[in-house]
């Protein structure tokens, strides 16, 4: 398999897994939230919602979030990361 083909497969895997889902719902939600709030506060709120949505994963040991073992520290770190990523994605 050529280097270009491997790169294309890696790109498609990345886009078809979590990123396609995140971009889809975030695009819709961002428009609804920023219609009510300024862009920056709205995007930060969206990042907070994104983190809270994944809260239960922190307490499930079989998930990537749960494997970290930090419980709520892991949750807040993940949530702050999501808030930063929300700003970048917007």
C-alpha positions as a Python dict, from the first residue, in 0.01 Angstrom:
ca = {
    (1, 'X'): (0, 0, 0),
    (2, 'X'): (139, 340, -94),
    (3, 'X'): (216, 616, 154),
    (4, 'X'): (-57, 835, 1),
    (5, 'X'): (-317, 560, 33),
    (6, 'X'): (-226, 500, 400),
    (7, 'X'): (-253, 873, 464),
    (8, 'X'): (-593, 890, 297),
    (9, 'X'): (-719, 593, 500),
    (10, 'X'): (-593, 752, 823),
    (11, 'X'): (-766, 1080, 733),
    (12, 'X'): (-1095, 906, 652),
    (13, 'X'): (-1083, 707, 977),
    (14, 'X'): (-1027, 1027, 1173),
    (15, 'X'): (-1313, 1206, 999),
    (16, 'X'): (-1555, 916, 1023),
    (17, 'X'): (-1514, 851, 1393),
    (18, 'X'): (-1561, 1115, 1661),
    (19, 'X'): (-1484, 1423, 1455),
    (20, 'X'): (-1772, 1384, 1213),
    (21, 'X'): (-2017, 1347, 1503),
    (22, 'X'): (-1867, 1637, 1698),
    (23, 'X'): (-1863, 1869, 1399),
    (24, 'X'): (-2222, 1779, 1314),
    (25, 'X'): (-2390, 1844, 1647),
    (26, 'X'): (-2159, 2133, 1734),
    (27, 'X'): (-2241, 2312, 1411),
    (28, 'X'): (-2611, 2302, 1490),
    (29, 'X'): (-2576, 2374, 1863),
    (30, 'X'): (-2330, 2660, 1811),
    (31, 'X'): (-2574, 2844, 1589),
    (32, 'X'): (-2855, 2803, 1843),
    (33, 'X'): (-2641, 2910, 2139),
    (34, 'X'): (-2471, 3204, 1968),
    (35, 'X'): (-2812, 3332, 1857),
    (36, 'X'): (-2879, 3390, 2229),
    (37, 'X'): (-2528, 3479, 2353),
    (38, 'X'): (-2217, 3651, 2220),
    (39, 'X'): (-1987, 3422, 2025),
    (40, 'X'): (-1712, 3369, 2286),
    (41, 'X'): (-1942, 3304, 2586),
    (42, 'X'): (-2163, 3086, 2367),
    (43, 'X'): (-1871, 2878, 2244),
    (44, 'X'): (-1737, 2837, 2598),
    (45, 'X'): (-2082, 2726, 2714),
    (46, 'X'): (-2087, 2474, 2429),
    (47, 'X'): (-1750, 2339, 2547),
    (48, 'X'): (-1891, 2306, 2899),
    (49, 'X'): (-2193, 2118, 2766),
    (50, 'X'): (-1959, 1894, 2567),
    (51, 'X'): (-1766, 1811, 2885),
    (52, 'X'): (-2076, 1747, 3097),
    (53, 'X'): (-2213, 1516, 2825),
    (54, 'X'): (-1905, 1295, 2878),
    (55, 'X'): (-1914, 1307, 3262),
    (56, 'X'): (-2037, 951, 3303),
    (57, 'X'): (-1739, 818, 3104),
    (58, 'X'): (-1504, 935, 3380),
    (59, 'X'): (-1661, 685, 3620),
    (60, 'X'): (-1652, 390, 3379),
    (61, 'X'): (-1315, 212, 3414),
    (62, 'X'): (-1341, 45, 3071),
    (63, 'X'): (-1339, 380, 2885),
    (64, 'X'): (-1043, 596, 2793),
    (65, 'X'): (-1162, 863, 3034),
    (66, 'X'): (-1203, 612, 3316),
    (67, 'X'): (-862, 457, 3257),
    (68, 'X'): (-698, 784, 3356),
    (69, 'X'): (-823, 720, 3709),
    (70, 'X'): (-843, 1084, 3813),
    (71, 'X'): (-1223, 1091, 3841),
    (72, 'X'): (-1340, 1453, 3877),
    (73, 'X'): (-995, 1598, 3810),
    (74, 'X'): (-1001, 1415, 3479),
    (75, 'X'): (-1350, 1548, 3410),
    (76, 'X'): (-1255, 1910, 3470),
    (77, 'X'): (-936, 1875, 3267),
    (78, 'X'): (-1137, 1723, 2982),
    (79, 'X'): (-1401, 1997, 3010),
    (80, 'X'): (-1143, 2278, 3001),
    (81, 'X'): (-981, 2108, 2702),
    (82, 'X'): (-1321, 2095, 2530),
    (83, 'X'): (-1380, 2462, 2599),
    (84, 'X'): (-1043, 2547, 2442),
    (85, 'X'): (-1109, 2320, 2145),
    (86, 'X'): (-1449, 2482, 2101),
    (87, 'X'): (-1280, 2819, 2064),
    (88, 'X'): (-1038, 2678, 1808),
    (89, 'X'): (-1307, 2496, 1612),
    (90, 'X'): (-1516, 2812, 1593),
}
